[in-house]
Amino acid sequence: MSSLGNVHTLNLSFCYGITYVSSLGNVHTLHLSGCDRISDVSSLGSVHTLNLSNCREVTDASNLGNVYTLNLSS
């Protein structure tokens, strides 16, 4: 997935096998809804719009303070 790091909008919703997202920090709009194996999102602080709904393994969103729109529902 490292080659996708400069894509503007990336929708990986419900891609259950994804565990590592640190190479996606330059994506403008990133949808990871339902990717329930992701736990470390600390590298995504530069993403403009980030959807982490139904990502139940995410326990720390403290590095996401610069994200403009953040969805952490469910």
PQR file with spaces between the fields and no chain letter, atoms N, CA, C, O and H, PARSE charges and radii, in Angstrom:
ATOM       1  N    MET     1       0.802   -1.198    0.000 -0.4000 1.5000
ATOM       2  CA   MET     1       0.000    0.000    0.000 -0.0000 2.0000
ATOM       3  C    MET     1       0.847    1.266    0.000  0.5500 1.7000
ATOM       4  O    MET     1       0.307    2.363   -0.143 -0.5500 1.4000
ATOM       5  N    SER     2       2.133    1.139    0.154 -0.4000 1.5000
ATOM       6  CA   SER     2       2.975    2.334    0.221 -0.0000 2.0000
ATOM       7  C    SER     2       2.909    3.161   -1.051  0.5500 1.7000
ATOM       8  O    SER     2       3.141    4.369   -0.997 -0.5500 1.4000
ATOM       9  H    SER     2       2.571    0.248    0.270  0.4000 1.0000
ATOM      10  N    SER     3       2.603    2.559   -2.195 -0.4000 1.5000
ATOM      11  CA   SER     3       2.511    3.309   -3.444 -0.0000 2.0000
ATOM      12  C    SER     3       1.235    4.141   -3.528  0.5500 1.7000
ATOM      13  O    SER     3       1.082    4.928   -4.462 -0.5500 1.4000
ATOM      14  H    SER     3       2.415    1.578   -2.239  0.4000 1.0000
ATOM      15  N    LEU     4       0.318    3.987   -2.576 -0.4000 1.5000
ATOM      16  CA   LEU     4      -0.938    4.735   -2.574 -0.0000 2.0000
ATOM      17  C    LEU     4      -0.868    5.980   -1.704  0.5500 1.7000
ATOM      18  O    LEU     4      -1.865    6.690   -1.574 -0.5500 1.4000
ATOM      19  H    LEU     4       0.442    3.348   -1.818  0.4000 1.0000
ATOM      20  N    GLY     5       0.262    6.257   -1.118 -0.4000 1.5000
ATOM      21  CA   GLY     5       0.403    7.325   -0.146 -0.0000 2.0000
ATOM      22  C    GLY     5       0.134    8.724   -0.647  0.5500 1.7000
ATOM      23  O    GLY     5      -0.140    9.610    0.163 -0.5500 1.4000
ATOM      24  H    GLY     5       1.072    5.680   -1.224  0.4000 1.0000
ATOM      25  N    ASN     6       0.200    8.967   -1.949 -0.4000 1.5000
ATOM      26  CA   ASN     6      -0.026   10.313   -2.478 -0.0000 2.0000
ATOM      27  C    ASN     6      -1.342   10.440   -3.253  0.5500 1.7000
ATOM      28  O    ASN     6      -1.550   11.423   -3.964 -0.5500 1.4000
ATOM      29  H    ASN     6       0.423    8.247   -2.607  0.4000 1.0000
ATOM      30  N    VAL     7      -2.210    9.471   -3.119 -0.4000 1.5000
ATOM      31  CA   VAL     7      -3.530    9.520   -3.739 -0.0000 2.0000
ATOM      32  C    VAL     7      -4.358   10.588   -3.018  0.5500 1.7000
ATOM      33  O    VAL     7      -4.212   10.759   -1.808 -0.5500 1.4000
ATOM      34  H    VAL     7      -2.041    8.672   -2.541  0.4000 1.0000
ATOM      35  N    HIS     8      -5.210   11.297   -3.726 -0.4000 1.5000
ATOM      36  CA   HIS     8      -6.033   12.347   -3.107 -0.0000 2.0000
ATOM      37  C    HIS     8      -7.138   11.742   -2.245  0.5500 1.7000
ATOM      38  O    HIS     8      -7.258   12.084   -1.069 -0.5500 1.4000
ATOM      39  H    HIS     8      -5.328   11.159   -4.709  0.4000 1.0000
ATOM      40  N    THR     9      -7.941   10.854   -2.809 -0.4000 1.5000
ATOM      41  CA   THR     9      -9.059   10.234   -2.092 -0.0000 2.0000
ATOM      42  C    THR     9      -8.932    8.723   -2.199  0.5500 1.7000
ATOM      43  O    THR     9      -8.800    8.172   -3.292 -0.5500 1.4000
ATOM      44  H    THR     9      -7.843   10.575   -3.765  0.4000 1.0000
ATOM      45  N    LEU    10      -8.973    8.058   -1.043 -0.4000 1.5000
ATOM      46  CA   LEU    10      -8.789    6.611   -1.010 -0.0000 2.0000
ATOM      47  C    LEU    10      -9.846    6.001   -0.105  0.5500 1.7000
ATOM      48  O    LEU    10      -9.963    6.365    1.065 -0.5500 1.4000
ATOM      49  H    LEU    10      -9.081    8.506   -0.155  0.4000 1.0000
ATOM      50  N    ASN    11     -10.617    5.066   -0.661 -0.4000 1.5000
ATOM      51  CA   ASN    11     -11.658    4.383    0.100 -0.0000 2.0000
ATOM      52  C    ASN    11     -11.268    2.918    0.244  0.5500 1.7000
ATOM      53  O    ASN    11     -11.308    2.154   -0.721 -0.5500 1.4000
ATOM      54  H    ASN    11     -10.522    4.770   -1.612  0.4000 1.0000
ATOM      55  N    LEU    12     -10.895    2.540    1.451 -0.4000 1.5000
ATOM      56  CA   LEU    12     -10.541    1.150    1.766 -0.0000 2.0000
ATOM      57  C    LEU    12     -11.533    0.568    2.772  0.5500 1.7000
ATOM      58  O    LEU    12     -11.205   -0.368    3.501 -0.5500 1.4000
ATOM      59  H    LEU    12     -10.863    3.160    2.235  0.4000 1.0000
ATOM      60  N    SER    13     -12.730    1.118    2.808 -0.4000 1.5000
ATOM      61  CA   SER    13     -13.734    0.675    3.768 -0.0000 2.0000
ATOM      62  C    SER    13     -13.981   -0.828    3.665  0.5500 1.7000
ATOM      63  O    SER    13     -14.107   -1.389    2.577 -0.5500 1.4000
ATOM      64  H    SER    13     -12.996    1.878    2.215  0.4000 1.0000
ATOM      65  N    PHE    14     -14.045   -1.450    4.824 -0.4000 1.5000
ATOM      66  CA   PHE    14     -14.348   -2.866    4.984 -0.0000 2.0000
ATOM      67  C    PHE    14     -13.338   -3.782    4.288  0.5500 1.7000
ATOM      68  O    PHE    14     -13.679   -4.888    3.869 -0.5500 1.4000
ATOM      69  H    PHE    14     -13.943   -0.994    5.709  0.4000 1.0000
ATOM      70  N    CYS    15     -12.111   -3.318    4.172 -0.4000 1.5000
ATOM      71  CA   CYS    15     -11.006   -4.170    3.727 -0.0000 2.0000
ATOM      72  C    CYS    15     -10.418   -4.798    4.987  0.5500 1.7000
ATOM      73  O    CYS    15      -9.499   -4.251    5.596 -0.5500 1.4000
ATOM      74  H    CYS    15     -11.834   -2.420    4.513  0.4000 1.0000
ATOM      75  N    TYR    16     -10.946   -5.921    5.358 -0.4000 1.5000
ATOM      76  CA   TYR    16     -10.698   -6.510    6.667 -0.0000 2.0000
ATOM      77  C    TYR    16      -9.249   -6.899    6.922  0.5500 1.7000
ATOM      78  O    TYR    16      -8.853   -6.988    8.084 -0.5500 1.4000
ATOM      79  H    TYR    16     -11.693   -6.365    4.863  0.4000 1.0000
ATOM      80  N    GLY    17      -8.451   -7.130    5.911 -0.4000 1.5000
ATOM      81  CA   GLY    17      -7.082   -7.572    6.112 -0.0000 2.0000
ATOM      82  C    GLY    17      -6.085   -6.465    6.389  0.5500 1.7000
ATOM      83  O    GLY    17      -4.923   -6.752    6.676 -0.5500 1.4000
ATOM      84  H    GLY    17      -8.773   -7.058    4.967  0.4000 1.0000
ATOM      85  N    ILE    18      -6.497   -5.214    6.313 -0.4000 1.5000
ATOM      86  CA   ILE    18      -5.573   -4.095    6.502 -0.0000 2.0000
ATOM      87  C    ILE    18      -5.251   -3.927    7.983  0.5500 1.7000
ATOM      88  O    ILE    18      -6.145   -3.828    8.823 -0.5500 1.4000
ATOM      89  H    ILE    18      -7.441   -4.980    6.080  0.4000 1.0000
ATOM      90  N    THR    19      -3.953   -3.896    8.283 -0.4000 1.5000
ATOM      91  CA   THR    19      -3.518   -3.677    9.659 -0.0000 2.0000
ATOM      92  C    THR    19      -2.534   -2.521    9.761  0.5500 1.7000
ATOM      93  O    THR    19      -2.369   -1.955   10.842 -0.5500 1.4000
ATOM      94  H    THR    19      -3.227   -3.976    7.601  0.4000 1.0000
ATOM      95  N    TYR    20      -1.887   -2.161    8.681 -0.4000 1.5000
ATOM      96  CA   TYR    20      -0.793   -1.201    8.678 -0.0000 2.0000
ATOM      97  C    TYR    20      -1.136   -0.050    7.747  0.5500 1.7000
ATOM      98  O    TYR    20      -1.275   -0.257    6.541 -0.5500 1.4000
ATOM      99  H    TYR    20      -2.021   -2.621    7.803  0.4000 1.0000
ATOM     100  N    VAL    21      -1.276    1.166    8.285 -0.4000 1.5000
ATOM     101  CA   VAL    21      -1.697    2.310    7.474 -0.0000 2.0000
ATOM     102  C    VAL    21      -0.728    3.479    7.535  0.5500 1.7000
ATOM     103  O    VAL    21      -1.058    4.570    7.069 -0.5500 1.4000
ATOM     104  H    VAL    21      -1.164    1.334    9.264  0.4000 1.0000
ATOM     105  N    SER    22       0.445    3.285    8.092 -0.4000 1.5000
ATOM     106  CA   SER    22       1.357    4.414    8.292 -0.0000 2.0000
ATOM     107  C    SER    22       1.810    5.055    6.985  0.5500 1.7000
ATOM     108  O    SER    22       2.199    6.223    6.991 -0.5500 1.4000
ATOM     109  H    SER    22       0.713    2.399    8.471  0.4000 1.0000
ATOM     110  N    SER    23       1.774    4.341    5.875 -0.4000 1.5000
ATOM     111  CA   SER    23       2.197    4.904    4.590 -0.0000 2.0000
ATOM     112  C    SER    23       1.108    5.752    3.935  0.5500 1.7000
ATOM     113  O    SER    23       1.319    6.282    2.844 -0.5500 1.4000
ATOM     114  H    SER    23       1.458    3.392    5.871  0.4000 1.0000
ATOM     115  N    LEU    24      -0.042    5.888    4.576 -0.4000 1.5000
ATOM     116  CA   LEU    24      -1.174    6.627    3.993 -0.0000 2.0000
ATOM     117  C    LEU    24      -1.340    8.024    4.589  0.5500 1.7000
ATOM     118  O    LEU    24      -2.394    8.637    4.418 -0.5500 1.4000
ATOM     119  H    LEU    24      -0.213    5.458    5.462  0.4000 1.0000
ATOM     120  N    GLY    25      -0.347    8.529    5.268 -0.4000 1.5000
ATOM     121  CA   GLY    25      -0.434    9.805    5.950 -0.0000 2.0000
ATOM     122  C    GLY    25      -0.562   11.021    5.058  0.5500 1.7000
ATOM     123  O    GLY    25      -0.931   12.091    5.542 -0.5500 1.4000
ATOM     124  H    GLY    25       0.509    8.031    5.406  0.4000 1.0000
ATOM     125  N    ASN    26      -0.270   10.897    3.766 -0.4000 1.5000
ATOM     126  CA   ASN    26      -0.378   12.034    2.847 -0.0000 2.0000
ATOM     127  C    ASN    26      -1.663   12.040    2.039  0.5500 1.7000
ATOM     128  O    ASN    26      -1.874   12.940    1.227 -0.5500 1.4000
ATOM     129  H    ASN    26       0.030   10.028    3.373  0.4000 1.0000
ATOM     130  N    VAL    27      -2.522   11.060    2.243 -0.4000 1.5000
ATOM     131  CA   VAL    27      -3.799   11.010    1.540 -0.0000 2.0000
ATOM     132  C    VAL    27      -4.686   12.133    2.075  0.5500 1.7000
ATOM     133  O    VAL    27      -4.733   12.347    3.287 -0.5500 1.4000
ATOM     134  H    VAL    27      -2.351   10.328    2.903  0.4000 1.0000
ATOM     135  N    HIS    28      -5.373   12.838    1.219 -0.4000 1.5000
ATOM     136  CA   HIS    28      -6.237   13.961    1.627 -0.0000 2.0000
ATOM     137  C    HIS    28      -7.509   13.455    2.300  0.5500 1.7000
ATOM     138  O    HIS    28      -7.839   13.889    3.403 -0.5500 1.4000
ATOM     139  H    HIS    28      -5.335   12.664    0.235  0.4000 1.0000
ATOM     140  N    THR    29      -8.220   12.546    1.649 -0.4000 1.5000
ATOM     141  CA   THR    29      -9.468   11.998    2.165 -0.0000 2.0000
ATOM     142  C    THR    29      -9.321   10.488    2.239  0.5500 1.7000
ATOM     143  O    THR    29      -9.109    9.826    1.223 -0.5500 1.4000
ATOM     144  H    THR    29      -7.951   12.193    0.753  0.4000 1.0000
ATOM     145  N    LEU    30      -9.434    9.946    3.446 -0.4000 1.5000
ATOM     146  CA   LEU    30      -9.168    8.523    3.665 -0.0000 2.0000
ATOM     147  C    LEU    30     -10.333    7.887    4.406  0.5500 1.7000
ATOM     148  O    LEU    30     -10.684    8.301    5.512 -0.5500 1.4000
ATOM     149  H    LEU    30      -9.606   10.484    4.272  0.4000 1.0000
ATOM     150  N    HIS    31     -10.928    6.876    3.785 -0.4000 1.5000
ATOM     151  CA   HIS    31     -12.047    6.139    4.384 -0.0000 2.0000
ATOM     152  C    HIS    31     -11.550    4.752    4.782  0.5500 1.7000
ATOM     153  O    HIS    31     -11.185    3.945    3.927 -0.5500 1.4000
ATOM     154  H    HIS    31     -10.644    6.540    2.887  0.4000 1.0000
ATOM     155  N    LEU    32     -11.539    4.484    6.071 -0.4000 1.5000
ATOM     156  CA   LEU    32     -11.113    3.187    6.598 -0.0000 2.0000
ATOM     157  C    LEU    32     -12.224    2.548    7.428  0.5500 1.7000
ATOM     158  O    LEU    32     -11.960    1.673    8.254 -0.5500 1.4000
ATOM     159  H    LEU    32     -11.836    5.139    6.766  0.4000 1.0000
ATOM     160  N    SER    33     -13.440    2.974    7.215 -0.4000 1.5000
ATOM     161  CA   SER    33     -14.571    2.467    7.975 -0.0000 2.0000
ATOM     162  C    SER    33     -14.644    0.939    7.889  0.5500 1.7000
ATOM     163  O    SER    33     -14.548    0.360    6.807 -0.5500 1.4000
ATOM     164  H    SER    33     -13.654    3.685    6.545  0.4000 1.0000
ATOM     165  N    GLY    34     -14.814    0.307    9.040 -0.4000 1.5000
ATOM     166  CA   GLY    34     -14.967   -1.141    9.076 -0.0000 2.0000
ATOM     167  C    GLY    34     -13.681   -1.933    8.959  0.5500 1.7000
ATOM     168  O    GLY    34     -13.715   -3.164    8.930 -0.5500 1.4000
ATOM     169  H    GLY    34     -14.892    0.778    9.918  0.4000 1.0000
ATOM     170  N    CYS    35     -12.559   -1.260    8.893 -0.4000 1.5000
ATOM     171  CA   CYS    35     -11.262   -1.967    8.862 -0.0000 2.0000
ATOM     172  C    CYS    35     -10.901   -2.290   10.309  0.5500 1.7000
ATOM     173  O    CYS    35     -10.117   -1.581   10.940 -0.5500 1.4000
ATOM     174  H    CYS    35     -12.531   -0.261    8.918  0.4000 1.0000
ATOM     175  N    ASP    36     -11.474   -3.349   10.812 -0.4000 1.5000
ATOM     176  CA   ASP    36     -11.455   -3.617   12.242 -0.0000 2.0000
ATOM     177  C    ASP    36     -10.148   -4.200   12.778  0.5500 1.7000
ATOM     178  O    ASP    36     -10.084   -4.566   13.952 -0.5500 1.4000
ATOM     179  H    ASP    36     -12.111   -3.925   10.300  0.4000 1.0000
ATOM     180  N    ARG    37      -9.116   -4.296   11.957 -0.4000 1.5000
ATOM     181  CA   ARG    37      -7.828   -4.787   12.433 -0.0000 2.0000
ATOM     182  C    ARG    37      -6.797   -3.669   12.595  0.5500 1.7000
ATOM     183  O    ARG    37      -5.680   -3.917   13.048 -0.5500 1.4000
ATOM     184  H    ARG    37      -9.168   -3.999   11.003  0.4000 1.0000
ATOM     185  N    ILE    38      -7.168   -2.440   12.227 -0.4000 1.5000
ATOM     186  CA   ILE    38      -6.275   -1.300   12.367 -0.0000 2.0000
ATOM     187  C    ILE    38      -6.293   -0.837   13.816  0.5500 1.7000
ATOM     188  O    ILE    38      -7.358   -0.651   14.405 -0.5500 1.4000
ATOM     189  H    ILE    38      -8.075   -2.239   11.859  0.4000 1.0000
ATOM     190  N    SER    39      -5.113   -0.653   14.382 -0.4000 1.5000
ATOM     191  CA   SER    39      -5.046   -0.150   15.750 -0.0000 2.0000
ATOM     192  C    SER    39      -4.197    1.118   15.860  0.5500 1.7000
ATOM     193  O    SER    39      -4.516    1.999   16.659 -0.5500 1.4000
ATOM     194  H    SER    39      -4.248   -0.804   13.903  0.4000 1.0000
ATOM     195  N    ASP    40      -3.136    1.225   15.082 -0.4000 1.5000
ATOM     196  CA   ASP    40      -2.237    2.376   15.167 -0.0000 2.0000
ATOM     197  C    ASP    40      -2.530    3.355   14.041  0.5500 1.7000
ATOM     198  O    ASP    40      -2.267    3.066   12.873 -0.5500 1.4000
ATOM     199  H    ASP    40      -2.877    0.510   14.433  0.4000 1.0000
ATOM     200  N    VAL    41      -3.074    4.511   14.394 -0.4000 1.5000
ATOM     201  CA   VAL    41      -3.401    5.545   13.414 -0.0000 2.0000
ATOM     202  C    VAL    41      -2.573    6.809   13.658  0.5500 1.7000
ATOM     203  O    VAL    41      -2.907    7.878   13.145 -0.5500 1.4000
ATOM     204  H    VAL    41      -3.288    4.746   15.343  0.4000 1.0000
ATOM     205  N    SER    42      -1.517    6.694   14.424 -0.4000 1.5000
ATOM     206  CA   SER    42      -0.714    7.852   14.814 -0.0000 2.0000
ATOM     207  C    SER    42      -0.088    8.579   13.625  0.5500 1.7000
ATOM     208  O    SER    42       0.206    9.770   13.729 -0.5500 1.4000
ATOM     209  H    SER    42      -1.245    5.826   14.841  0.4000 1.0000
ATOM     210  N    SER    43       0.121    7.902   12.509 -0.4000 1.5000
ATOM     211  CA   SER    43       0.749    8.522   11.337 -0.0000 2.0000
ATOM     212  C    SER    43      -0.249    9.240   10.433  0.5500 1.7000
ATOM     213  O    SER    43       0.144    9.792    9.405 -0.5500 1.4000
ATOM     214  H    SER    43      -0.119    6.935   12.425  0.4000 1.0000
ATOM     215  N    LEU    44      -1.514    9.244   10.789 -0.4000 1.5000
ATOM     216  CA   LEU    44      -2.555    9.818    9.924 -0.0000 2.0000
ATOM     217  C    LEU    44      -2.946   11.238   10.317  0.5500 1.7000
ATOM     218  O    LEU    44      -4.005   11.713    9.908 -0.5500 1.4000
ATOM     219  H    LEU    44      -1.834    8.796   11.624  0.4000 1.0000
ATOM     220  N    GLY    45      -2.129   11.916   11.087 -0.4000 1.5000
ATOM     221  CA   GLY    45      -2.437   13.255   11.564 -0.0000 2.0000
ATOM     222  C    GLY    45      -2.477   14.328   10.493  0.5500 1.7000
ATOM     223  O    GLY    45      -2.999   15.415   10.741 -0.5500 1.4000
ATOM     224  H    GLY    45      -1.268   11.530   11.419  0.4000 1.0000
ATOM     225  N    SER    46      -1.942   14.058    9.309 -0.4000 1.5000
ATOM     226  CA   SER    46      -1.960   15.038    8.222 -0.0000 2.0000
ATOM     227  C    SER    46      -3.106   14.818    7.240  0.5500 1.7000
ATOM     228  O    SER    46      -3.274   15.595    6.301 -0.5500 1.4000
ATOM     229  H    SER    46      -1.518   13.175    9.108  0.4000 1.0000
ATOM     230  N    VAL    47      -3.883   13.782    7.445 -0.4000 1.5000
ATOM     231  CA   VAL    47      -5.032   13.517    6.577 -0.0000 2.0000
ATOM     232  C    VAL    47      -6.087   14.584    6.842  0.5500 1.7000
ATOM     233  O    VAL    47      -6.350   14.910    7.999 -0.5500 1.4000
ATOM     234  H    VAL    47      -3.747   13.150    8.208  0.4000 1.0000
ATOM     235  N    HIS    48      -6.686   15.128    5.810 -0.4000 1.5000
ATOM     236  CA   HIS    48      -7.707   16.186    5.960 -0.0000 2.0000
ATOM     237  C    HIS    48      -9.026   15.614    6.462  0.5500 1.7000
ATOM     238  O    HIS    48      -9.581   16.102    7.447 -0.5500 1.4000
ATOM     239  H    HIS    48      -6.473   14.863    4.870  0.4000 1.0000
ATOM     240  N    THR    49      -9.528   14.586    5.794 -0.4000 1.5000
ATOM     241  CA   THR    49     -10.798   13.962    6.156 -0.0000 2.0000
ATOM     242  C    THR    49     -10.541   12.485    6.397  0.5500 1.7000
ATOM     243  O    THR    49     -10.057   11.779    5.513 -0.5500 1.4000
ATOM     244  H    THR    49      -9.078   14.189    4.995  0.4000 1.0000
ATOM     245  N    LEU    50     -10.869   12.018    7.603 -0.4000 1.5000
ATOM     246  CA   LEU    50     -10.547   10.650    8.000 -0.0000 2.0000
ATOM     247  C    LEU    50     -11.766    9.970    8.597  0.5500 1.7000
ATOM     248  O    LEU    50     -12.341   10.452    9.572 -0.5500 1.4000
ATOM     249  H    LEU    50     -11.262   12.592    8.321  0.4000 1.0000
ATOM     250  N    ASN    51     -12.155    8.851    8.010 -0.4000 1.5000
ATOM     251  CA   ASN    51     -13.296    8.082    8.503 -0.0000 2.0000
ATOM     252  C    ASN    51     -12.767    6.787    9.118  0.5500 1.7000
ATOM     253  O    ASN    51     -12.275    5.905    8.414 -0.5500 1.4000
ATOM     254  H    ASN    51     -11.688    8.459    7.218  0.4000 1.0000
ATOM     255  N    LEU    52     -12.877    6.689   10.439 -0.4000 1.5000
ATOM     256  CA   LEU    52     -12.458    5.498   11.176 -0.0000 2.0000
ATOM     257  C    LEU    52     -13.646    4.840   11.875  0.5500 1.7000
ATOM     258  O    LEU    52     -13.468    4.131   12.866 -0.5500 1.4000
ATOM     259  H    LEU    52     -13.277    7.405   11.011  0.4000 1.0000
ATOM     260  N    SER    53     -14.848    5.071   11.366 -0.4000 1.5000
ATOM     261  CA   SER    53     -16.019    4.467   11.999 -0.0000 2.0000
ATOM     262  C    SER    53     -15.919    2.941   11.936  0.5500 1.7000
ATOM     263  O    SER    53     -15.454    2.369   10.950 -0.5500 1.4000
ATOM     264  H    SER    53     -14.992    5.647   10.561  0.4000 1.0000
ATOM     265  N    ASN    54     -16.359    2.319   12.989 -0.4000 1.5000
ATOM     266  CA   ASN    54     -16.324    0.855   13.124 -0.0000 2.0000
ATOM     267  C    ASN    54     -14.917    0.276   13.106  0.5500 1.7000
ATOM     268  O    ASN    54     -14.733   -0.894   12.769 -0.5500 1.4000
ATOM     269  H    ASN    54     -16.737    2.784   13.790  0.4000 1.0000
ATOM     270  N    CYS    55     -13.933    1.076   13.460 -0.4000 1.5000
ATOM     271  CA   CYS    55     -12.558    0.583   13.619 -0.0000 2.0000
ATOM     272  C    CYS    55     -12.335    0.392   15.115  0.5500 1.7000
ATOM     273  O    CYS    55     -11.776    1.260   15.786 -0.5500 1.4000
ATOM     274  H    CYS    55     -14.083    2.026   13.734  0.4000 1.0000
ATOM     275  N    ARG    56     -12.768   -0.726   15.617 -0.4000 1.5000
ATOM     276  CA   ARG    56     -12.854   -0.954   17.063 -0.0000 2.0000
ATOM     277  C    ARG    56     -11.522   -1.163   17.762  0.5500 1.7000
ATOM     278  O    ARG    56     -11.461   -1.101   18.990 -0.5500 1.4000
ATOM     279  H    ARG    56     -13.223   -1.431   15.073  0.4000 1.0000
ATOM     280  N    GLU    57     -10.455   -1.409   17.014 -0.4000 1.5000
ATOM     281  CA   GLU    57      -9.138   -1.618   17.620 -0.0000 2.0000
ATOM     282  C    GLU    57      -8.398   -0.304   17.866  0.5500 1.7000
ATOM     283  O    GLU    57      -7.400   -0.289   18.586 -0.5500 1.4000
ATOM     284  H    GLU    57     -10.504   -1.460   16.017  0.4000 1.0000
ATOM     285  N    VAL    58      -8.869    0.793   17.284 -0.4000 1.5000
ATOM     286  CA   VAL    58      -8.234    2.098   17.495 -0.0000 2.0000
ATOM     287  C    VAL    58      -8.558    2.549   18.914  0.5500 1.7000
ATOM     288  O    VAL    58      -9.724    2.717   19.270 -0.5500 1.4000
ATOM     289  H    VAL    58      -9.680    0.781   16.699  0.4000 1.0000
ATOM     290  N    THR    59      -7.519    2.743   19.719 -0.4000 1.5000
ATOM     291  CA   THR    59      -7.722    3.142   21.108 -0.0000 2.0000
ATOM     292  C    THR    59      -7.139    4.515   21.409  0.5500 1.7000
ATOM     293  O    THR    59      -7.475    5.111   22.433 -0.5500 1.4000
ATOM     294  H    THR    59      -6.572    2.607   19.429  0.4000 1.0000
ATOM     295  N    ASP    60      -6.276    5.029   20.546 -0.4000 1.5000
ATOM     296  CA   ASP    60      -5.628    6.310   20.803 -0.0000 2.0000
ATOM     297  C    ASP    60      -5.690    7.176   19.550  0.5500 1.7000
ATOM     298  O    ASP    60      -5.071    6.860   18.534 -0.5500 1.4000
ATOM     299  H    ASP    60      -6.003    4.545   19.714  0.4000 1.0000
ATOM     300  N    ALA    61      -6.446    8.272   19.632 -0.4000 1.5000
ATOM     301  CA   ALA    61      -6.577    9.196   18.510 -0.0000 2.0000
ATOM     302  C    ALA    61      -5.927   10.534   18.834  0.5500 1.7000
ATOM     303  O    ALA    61      -6.236   11.541   18.198 -0.5500 1.4000
ATOM     304  H    ALA    61      -6.949    8.528   20.457  0.4000 1.0000
ATOM     305  N    SER    62      -5.041   10.558   19.803 -0.4000 1.5000
ATOM     306  CA   SER    62      -4.452   11.814   20.264 -0.0000 2.0000
ATOM     307  C    SER    62      -3.578   12.498   19.215  0.5500 1.7000
ATOM     308  O    SER    62      -3.404   13.715   19.278 -0.5500 1.4000
ATOM     309  H    SER    62      -4.790    9.740   20.320  0.4000 1.0000
ATOM     310  N    ASN    63      -3.031   11.769   18.268 -0.4000 1.5000
ATOM     311  CA   ASN    63      -2.188   12.357   17.214 -0.0000 2.0000
ATOM     312  C    ASN    63      -2.999   12.874   16.035  0.5500 1.7000
ATOM     313  O    ASN    63      -2.419   13.307   15.039 -0.5500 1.4000
ATOM     314  H    ASN    63      -3.172   10.781   18.217  0.4000 1.0000
ATOM     315  N    LEU    64      -4.307   12.841   16.120 -0.4000 1.5000
ATOM     316  CA   LEU    64      -5.161   13.232   15.000 -0.0000 2.0000
ATOM     317  C    LEU    64      -5.734   14.630   15.176  0.5500 1.7000
ATOM     318  O    LEU    64      -6.754   14.954   14.568 -0.5500 1.4000
ATOM     319  H    LEU    64      -4.779   12.490   16.929  0.4000 1.0000
ATOM     320  N    GLY    65      -5.110   15.453   15.982 -0.4000 1.5000
ATOM     321  CA   GLY    65      -5.603   16.786   16.268 -0.0000 2.0000
ATOM     322  C    GLY    65      -5.642   17.732   15.082  0.5500 1.7000
ATOM     323  O    GLY    65      -6.379   18.717   15.114 -0.5500 1.4000
ATOM     324  H    GLY    65      -4.281   15.190   16.476  0.4000 1.0000
ATOM     325  N    ASN    66      -4.869   17.463   14.035 -0.4000 1.5000
ATOM     326  CA   ASN    66      -4.860   18.320   12.852 -0.0000 2.0000
ATOM     327  C    ASN    66      -5.828   17.859   11.771  0.5500 1.7000
ATOM     328  O    ASN    66      -5.976   18.531   10.750 -0.5500 1.4000
ATOM     329  H    ASN    66      -4.270   16.663   14.009  0.4000 1.0000
ATOM     330  N    VAL    67      -6.478   16.744   11.972 -0.4000 1.5000
ATOM     331  CA   VAL    67      -7.447   16.235   11.008 -0.0000 2.0000
ATOM     332  C    VAL    67      -8.660   17.171   11.031  0.5500 1.7000
ATOM     333  O    VAL    67      -9.198   17.455   12.101 -0.5500 1.4000
ATOM     334  H    VAL    67      -6.358   16.197   12.801  0.4000 1.0000
ATOM     335  N    TYR    68      -9.091   17.647    9.873 -0.4000 1.5000
ATOM     336  CA   TYR    68     -10.188   18.606    9.776 -0.0000 2.0000
ATOM     337  C    TYR    68     -11.536   17.949   10.062  0.5500 1.7000
ATOM     338  O    TYR    68     -12.329   18.479   10.840 -0.5500 1.4000
ATOM     339  H    TYR    68      -8.654   17.416    9.003  0.4000 1.0000
ATOM     340  N    THR    69     -11.802   16.792    9.436 -0.4000 1.5000
ATOM     341  CA   THR    69     -13.038   16.053    9.655 -0.0000 2.0000
ATOM     342  C    THR    69     -12.666   14.643   10.079  0.5500 1.7000
ATOM     343  O    THR    69     -11.961   13.934    9.361 -0.5500 1.4000
ATOM     344  H    THR    69     -11.157   16.361    8.804  0.4000 1.0000
ATOM     345  N    LEU    70     -13.147   14.238   11.256 -0.4000 1.5000
ATOM     346  CA   LEU    70     -12.778   12.936   11.817 -0.0000 2.0000
ATOM     347  C    LEU    70     -14.053   12.214   12.261  0.5500 1.7000
ATOM     348  O    LEU    70     -14.849   12.756   13.027 -0.5500 1.4000
ATOM     349  H    LEU    70     -13.720   14.814   11.839  0.4000 1.0000
ATOM     350  N    ASN    71     -14.233   10.994   11.773 -0.4000 1.5000
ATOM     351  CA   ASN    71     -15.374   10.179   12.161 -0.0000 2.0000
ATOM     352  C    ASN    71     -14.843    8.978   12.945  0.5500 1.7000
ATOM     353  O    ASN    71     -14.132    8.133   12.401 -0.5500 1.4000
ATOM     354  H    ASN    71     -13.586   10.553   11.151  0.4000 1.0000
ATOM     355  N    LEU    72     -15.200    8.916   14.232 -0.4000 1.5000
ATOM     356  CA   LEU    72     -14.800    7.811   15.106 -0.0000 2.0000
ATOM     357  C    LEU    72     -16.017    7.056   15.632  0.5500 1.7000
ATOM     358  O    LEU    72     -15.932    6.374   16.653 -0.5500 1.4000
ATOM     359  H    LEU    72     -15.778    9.603   14.673  0.4000 1.0000
ATOM     360  N    SER    73     -17.134    7.176   14.946 -0.4000 1.5000
ATOM     361  CA   SER    73     -18.361    6.549   15.447 -0.0000 2.0000
ATOM     362  C    SER    73     -18.238    5.023   15.482  0.5500 1.7000
ATOM     363  O    SER    73     -17.492    4.405   14.722 -0.5500 1.4000
ATOM     364  H    SER    73     -17.202    7.731   14.117  0.4000 1.0000
ATOM     365  N    SER    74     -19.003    4.464   16.394 -0.4000 1.5000
ATOM     366  CA   SER    74     -19.046    3.010   16.629 -0.0000 2.0000
ATOM     367  C    SER    74     -17.682    2.489   16.956  0.5500 1.7000
ATOM     368  O    SER    74     -17.518    1.290   17.184 -0.5500 1.4000
ATOM     369  H    SER    74     -19.609    4.966   17.012  0.4000 1.0000
